[in-house]
Amino acid sequence: MTSATRMAQSIFQPSLLFFRTSPLSRATPRFLRENSILPPLYYSTTFDALRSLNDAAEIYFADDEGDPFAVELAGRLKGYVTGRDSDYVILNSEGYAGYIPMDQMFWSIESDGTGGENQSEDDAGFVVARKNKARGHANEASNLFQGIIPPDTSGELSLSLVIYTSHRLASQLQISLSLLPLLAALIGNDFTADRRPINKLFFDRNMTVSQRIARVASVLKSVSAIATGTPAKRKARHQISSVVDFMDLTIESLLIRPISMGSGERESIVEKTVDAALQYAIPKYQECGEGSTSVCPLHDSDSCPLVACLSRPTSDRPPESETESRKQVRFLYLSAYRHGHFSPGLMDILSTGTAWPDSFLENPDVETVSRSLGRPIREWIYAIIDDGIGLMWHDVDPEENGFGGTSADEASDDEEIVDVVEEDSDEDVGPGNPLAPLQGALNELTIGGKPPPSTSSHSTISRGMRPKYVTEHIRRGTRHAEEPVSVPLLTTLLSSHDINTGNNPNARPIQLEDEDFRLTVFLRFLGSNTHLVKALPSKYLMAVLSLRWIVSRLANRADAAQSSAEREKEKWTAREAQAFLVSFSWPGGTSVEPASPPLGTVASSSLPRYWLHSTPLRCFL
C-alpha cells in the first residue's frame, strides 16, 4: 500500500533513527538533511501561500488520486504537468502535452558581455582559471539556477526545461503506447506493494534501472509480437487468447532462471501487476459541453467520482429516499472541498473508510498521540459526518476480516475505463486481437471470478444492525498498524455531554444548525465551553482549544494511572504551555498584561495553577 509505505519510510523510520542516535550525531546537517520529516501543517500552509496569489494561480483539488486528475486536467487545458514523479510520463490523456520534471528546469541569466571584467590574465593573455571553493555555488558561477522558482535578479532571464511524453517514450522503447502502464507495473511503481521478492525473480541485482527498463520493454515487445501475430505463426505452446495468457507469458519470459512456481504464486504476481497497471487508467466519460460544472472542473455531476462518493447510500433504503437535508450537507461538503476548506484527509473517511492522522517526530517507545490525544476527537468527526451524510458500510466485521479494509464495490457498467489515448493502428487494433482487453479495458480482468475493486457503486447486501467503523492507520511501536474504530452514534455523544437535540428522528443534521449551536457543541466536547473561551478573538481560538485539550487529556491519563511516574512526566508544565502559545505568529502581536490571579483550572484539580497573563494564555485556564 503506497500511503502506508510512505508513512513508514518518511515518518516512522526517521523518527526511529532520531531517537536511536546520539544527540551529537543527530545534530549534524547531513543527518537532518537525510532524515527530514514534513511538518504536520505543511499542507494548509502551502494552500494558504497559493491562495495569497489571488488570481495569479487557479487551485484545483483532485477527485481522488492526484496524478491521474492532474494529467486529465492538463489534457483538457492542452497543457503540461510539472513535478517530481515519473508516473506523469506513463499517464496519458487526450491533449496532454507532456511532463516537465522540476529538477530539470534551469533559469539562466543572459550575459551582457561584461562577465570577464573581474577575471585576471597572465602574461600570455590567457584567463586565469580559479577553482570555486564552494561547490554549492557551481550553478551560480555558470549563471544557471535549478528549480521552478526564478532567481532574484534584475537581468534578463530565460528558462530551459525538458519535456517528456508517453508517445516518445513508447516509440523509444519500441512498444505499444498501451503497454506503458504494464511496463511501469512490472518494473515497480508507487502502487506496487513490496516488490523485492518479485524483483529477485525478474532482475539480476547488479542491473541498473535503465537496464531493467530495457529488459522489460524487450520482453513486452516480444510477447506483443506473438500475441498480435497470425494464429498460424504462433507457437503451439504460446497460444494467447486472453489477458491472463499474455501476463503468464510475460512473467515466464522475465524470469532470469527457471523456477517451479505454483499456480497460486503466479496468480498472485499477475493480480498485483494488473492492479498496479490499472492505477494509470483514466476514466473516460461522455462529453458534456465544457465537461466541467460548479462541483467539478472535469466532469458533470452524474459522472464525477467525488459526487458519487458523497452520494453513497447510508442504509438499505434506495438512494431516491435521501432526504433534502442530506443533499444540502453533501453540497456543503463538496463546495468546502473544492475551495480547500475540507481536508483531503477527511475525504478519505468518506471515500475509503480510512483515516490517516498526521504524525511527526515521536518517541517510538511511547504511545502515539494519534491514539492517546487525537482519537476521541476523530470519533466525534466520524459521528458528525455519518449523521450528516453517511459513512460507507463494510460487509465484513473487523473481527472476521482482521482489521478489515474497504468493501469491494461493483463497477458501473456504463463507465468505460481506458489506460491511454492512442492513435488507431492496423497492427494493434482488429478483430480477434488478444491485446484488445489490455489496451482498452484492463480493469475488466477477473482472476478466479473475483471482480476488481471500485468505488463507483455501493453494495446492496443487507447489513442489519452491524456497526460502521473507520480503519485508522497509525504508528504502533516502530511499525505502521491498522486499527478499526467503531463509529458512535452522534445522539449518544451529544447526550453524554448534556446536549439536548430533542427526540425528533427527522431533526436536521448538525451541519445545518446555526453557528452558535455548532460552536457550543464544539466547545462542549472539547471541555472548553466557558465564557472566556467564547469571548476569545478568533485568531486565538484554535491554539487555546488545542492547548486546553492536551493539558486536560494528559492530566486525566495521569489521574487514571494512579500516580504512574510515566504518566506524570507526560503532563505539561506552565513553561511548556507558554512556549507553545508564543510560538504562534499572532496577527498584530500579543501584549502581555499585568499579573492577575488564576482564572480556574483545567479538567482536574491535580493540575498546577498556572498564572498565564497574555490574552490567549488567560483563556487557557
CORGIKA-V587053 format. One record per run of one state. SS is the DSSP state (a for helix, b for strand, c for the rest). FROM is the first residue (numbers start at 1). TO is the last residue. If there is no record, write none. Layout:
SS:FROM:TO
SS:FROM:TO
This chain:
c:1:1
a:2:19
c:20:22
a:23:26
c:27:28
a:29:34
c:35:41
a:42:51
c:52:53
a:54:56
c:57:65
a:66:77
c:78:79
b:80:83
c:84:86
a:87:90
c:91:97
b:98:101
a:102:104
c:105:105
b:106:109
c:110:120
b:121:121
c:122:126
b:127:127
c:128:134
a:135:141
c:142:143
b:144:146
c:147:156
b:157:160
c:161:163
b:164:164
c:165:165
a:166:173
c:174:176
a:177:187
c:188:195
a:196:202
c:203:208
a:209:228
c:229:230
a:231:233
c:234:235
a:236:238
c:239:242
a:243:254
c:255:262
a:263:278
c:279:281
b:282:284
c:285:304
a:305:310
c:311:318
a:319:321
c:322:323
a:324:338
c:339:343
a:344:351
c:352:353
b:354:355
c:356:368
a:369:372
c:373:374
a:375:388
c:389:397
a:398:401
c:402:415
b:416:418
c:419:435
a:436:440
c:441:441
a:442:444
c:445:446
b:447:447
c:448:449
b:450:450
c:451:468
b:469:476
c:477:478
b:479:486
c:487:489
a:490:496
c:497:509
a:510:512
c:513:514
a:515:525
c:526:530
a:531:534
c:535:537
a:538:560
c:561:564
a:565:570
c:571:573
a:574:582
c:583:614
a:615:620
c:621:621
